[in-house]
Amino acid sequence: MVAGLGGGVVAILSELVNLLEALAADATAASIDLQSLPMSAADRVQLQQVLGEGEVQSTLTAQGISRIRETSVSGVWWVEHFGQDGELVAESIEVTLIPDILKAAADEIAPAARDLRVRIDALTAEDHTRSHVTN
């Protein structure tokens, strides 16, 4: 643990406790926009050290890179979004079971099932054609 935490770090950690309690009570997800807070580089490092690293990390590439990291505190995720130029454009801590950015888009699931069916049908037809050619 980090000794001598700054007041801003303590305030964020206290808010995270409240958000975790809400998540546990009724699955209410929330986030803290770190870029909107007056945090020094030292505060950011302290916060990262206190929260630690969890077991899950994900990198998405869509209009830049997004890095999502679970912290060692269950339900607390550190989320960073970088522009195409590599500059950090958004940074937040999300308190949720799983960040929304990692969830499949509901409106894409039915089309995905149809597309997969087409792939299976095409592969099955191809296999059937090959088996007749070799016989």
Buried (B, 14 or more C-beta within 10 A) or exposed (E): EEEEBBEBBEEBBEBBEEBBEBBEEEEEBBBBEBEEBEBEEEBBEBBBEBBEEBEEEBEEEEEBBBBBBBBEBEBBBBBBBBEEEEEEBBBBBBBBEBBEBBEEEEEEEEEEEEEEEEEEEEEEEEEEEEEEEEE
